[in-house]
Amino acid sequence: MPDARQEGELIQGLAVIETSETDNVLRWDGTSVYVEHDVYHNGQLVHRKYRRKVTPEVARALLSVIVKAS
């Protein structure tokens, strides 16, 4: 599955445009649900496999789907 590239966002304090790529796979580390992103500033990789936690609402929705399926 190809990575999804997100729209660039200007970060005022750094004067860079930040974009990220992700495979949109939800992961669980035993504590948190997260999606890994590669983060770029002006096209240069600055964070590899940066973890962005899903929102509590998304986590609750996932839990309800898992509970219904079991």
C-alpha positions as CSV (number, residue, x, y, z in Angstrom):
1,M,0.0,0.0,0.0
2,P,1.5,3.4,-1.0
3,D,2.1,6.1,1.6
4,A,-0.4,8.9,1.9
5,R,1.2,12.3,1.6
6,Q,-0.5,15.0,3.6
7,E,-0.8,18.6,2.6
8,G,2.1,20.9,3.6
9,E,1.6,23.2,6.6
10,L,3.6,26.3,7.2
11,I,5.3,26.3,10.6
12,Q,5.7,30.0,11.4
13,G,8.4,29.8,14.1
14,L,10.6,27.6,11.9
15,A,9.7,29.1,8.5
16,V,9.4,25.7,7.0
17,I,6.7,23.8,5.3
18,E,6.0,20.5,7.1
19,T,4.6,17.5,5.3
20,S,4.3,13.9,6.3
21,E,3.9,10.4,4.8
22,T,2.1,7.5,6.4
23,D,0.8,4.1,5.6
24,N,-2.2,4.8,7.7
25,V,-1.8,1.5,9.7
26,L,-3.1,1.7,13.2
27,R,-0.6,0.3,15.7
28,W,-0.8,-0.7,19.4
29,D,2.2,-0.6,21.7
30,G,0.3,-1.9,24.8
31,T,-0.6,1.5,25.9
32,S,-1.5,3.7,23.0
33,V,-3.0,3.4,19.5
34,Y,-0.9,5.4,17.0
35,V,0.0,5.9,13.3
36,E,3.6,6.2,12.2
37,H,4.5,9.2,10.0
38,D,7.7,10.2,8.3
39,V,7.9,14.0,8.8
40,Y,9.5,16.3,6.3
41,H,10.6,20.0,6.6
42,N,10.9,21.6,3.1
43,G,11.1,18.1,1.6
44,Q,13.9,16.9,4.0
45,L,13.2,14.0,6.3
46,V,13.4,15.1,10.0
47,H,11.5,12.4,11.8
48,R,11.3,8.7,10.7
49,K,8.4,6.7,12.1
50,Y,7.2,9.5,14.2
51,R,4.2,8.3,16.3
52,R,1.0,10.3,16.3
53,K,-1.6,9.1,18.7
54,V,-5.1,8.7,17.5
55,T,-7.7,10.8,19.2
56,P,-9.8,9.4,22.1
57,E,-12.8,9.4,19.8
58,V,-11.1,7.2,17.2
59,A,-9.8,4.9,20.0
60,R,-13.4,4.5,21.4
61,A,-14.8,3.8,17.9
62,L,-12.2,1.2,17.3
63,L,-12.9,-0.4,20.7
64,S,-16.6,-0.6,20.0
65,V,-15.9,-2.3,16.6
66,I,-13.6,-4.8,18.2
67,V,-16.0,-5.6,21.0
68,K,-18.9,-6.1,18.6
69,A,-16.7,-8.4,16.4
70,S,-15.8,-10.7,19.3
